[in-house]
């Protein structure tokens, strides 16, 4: 799945690889969260993760293109996840943040997350 194509077709949102487009990612994920909350039965974690990977990859790639960094594996505790290492040496994992935004709601706002990363 491609976040750019999906956002355009499903939500009429154009993602353009700019920092400002992360606010539109937040809008798309907020709509997914609303659908997730109302779903019975809930989608499986694997189904949600397919969207989280697409949108998290978009967020990470926007960061990489606009601020530098490198994709790789990030270690958190005993687990390893695909993530980014910034030019300042910080690591972050946008797939997990996108997953949490879909499943947990606005407490995991991805635009706020991105803004905080961009300021570091």
C-alpha positions as CSV (number, residue, x, y, z in Angstrom):
1,X,0.0,0.0,0.0
2,X,1.1,3.5,-0.8
3,X,0.1,6.3,1.6
4,X,0.2,9.0,-1.2
5,X,-2.2,7.0,-3.5
6,X,-4.4,5.8,-0.7
7,X,-4.8,9.3,0.8
8,X,-5.8,10.7,-2.6
9,X,-8.3,8.0,-3.4
10,X,-9.9,7.5,0.0
11,X,-9.7,10.9,1.6
12,X,-9.1,13.4,-1.2
13,X,-5.9,14.4,0.5
14,X,-2.8,15.2,-1.6
15,X,0.5,14.3,0.1
16,X,3.4,16.2,-1.4
17,X,6.5,15.1,0.6
18,X,6.6,18.5,2.5
19,X,6.8,19.0,6.2
20,X,3.4,20.6,6.0
21,X,1.9,17.4,4.5
22,X,2.3,15.7,7.9
23,X,-0.7,17.6,9.1
24,X,-2.6,15.9,6.3
25,X,-1.3,12.5,7.4
26,X,-2.7,13.3,10.9
27,X,-6.1,14.0,9.3
28,X,-6.0,10.7,7.4
29,X,-4.9,8.7,10.5
30,X,-7.6,10.5,12.6
31,X,-10.2,9.3,10.2
32,X,-8.8,5.8,10.4
33,X,-8.9,6.0,14.2
34,X,-12.6,6.9,14.0
35,X,-13.3,3.9,11.8
36,X,-11.2,1.7,14.1
37,X,-13.1,2.8,17.2
38,X,-16.4,2.0,15.5
39,X,-15.4,-1.3,14.0
40,X,-16.9,-4.5,15.4
41,X,-15.0,-6.7,15.2
42,X,-11.8,-4.7,15.3
43,X,-9.3,-5.2,12.5
44,X,-6.4,-7.4,13.3
45,X,-3.1,-5.9,14.3
46,X,-1.7,-7.2,11.0
47,X,-4.4,-5.3,9.1
48,X,-3.8,-2.1,11.0
49,X,0.0,-2.5,10.6
50,X,-0.3,-2.5,6.8
51,X,-1.7,1.0,7.1
52,X,0.8,2.0,9.8
53,X,3.7,0.8,7.6
54,X,2.5,2.9,4.7
55,X,1.9,6.1,6.6
56,X,4.8,5.6,9.0
57,X,7.1,5.1,6.0
58,X,5.7,8.3,4.4
59,X,6.4,10.2,7.6
60,X,9.9,8.8,7.9
61,X,10.7,9.5,4.3
62,X,9.5,13.1,4.5
63,X,11.8,13.5,7.5
64,X,14.7,11.9,5.7
65,X,14.2,14.1,2.5
66,X,13.8,17.3,4.4
67,X,16.1,16.9,7.4
68,X,18.5,14.1,6.6
69,X,18.8,10.7,8.2
70,X,19.0,7.1,7.3
71,X,16.6,4.2,7.3
72,X,17.7,1.1,9.2
73,X,16.8,-1.1,12.2
74,X,16.2,0.6,15.5
75,X,16.5,-1.3,18.8
76,X,14.1,-0.7,21.6
77,X,14.6,-2.9,24.5
78,X,15.0,-6.4,23.1
79,X,13.1,-5.7,19.9
80,X,14.2,-4.4,16.6
81,X,12.1,-2.3,14.3
82,X,12.5,-0.5,11.0
83,X,13.2,3.2,11.8
84,X,15.3,6.2,11.1
85,X,18.4,7.6,12.6
86,X,18.6,11.4,12.3
87,X,21.8,13.2,11.3
88,X,22.0,14.2,15.0
89,X,22.1,10.5,15.9
90,X,18.6,10.2,17.4
91,X,16.5,7.2,16.4
92,X,12.7,7.1,15.8
93,X,10.3,4.6,14.5
94,X,7.3,6.1,12.7
95,X,5.6,2.8,12.0
96,X,4.9,2.4,15.7
97,X,3.6,5.9,16.0
98,X,1.3,5.5,13.1
99,X,0.0,2.3,14.5
100,X,-0.7,4.0,17.9
101,X,-2.4,6.9,16.2
102,X,-4.8,4.5,14.4
103,X,-5.5,2.4,17.5
104,X,-5.2,4.8,20.4
105,X,-6.3,8.1,19.1
106,X,-5.2,11.7,19.3
107,X,-2.8,11.0,22.3
108,X,-0.5,9.7,19.6
109,X,-0.9,12.7,17.2
110,X,1.6,12.1,14.5
111,X,1.9,15.8,13.5
112,X,2.9,16.8,17.0
113,X,5.4,13.9,17.0
114,X,6.9,15.0,13.7
115,X,7.1,18.6,14.8
116,X,9.0,17.6,18.0
117,X,11.4,15.5,15.9
118,X,12.0,18.4,13.4
119,X,13.0,20.7,16.2
120,X,15.7,18.5,17.7
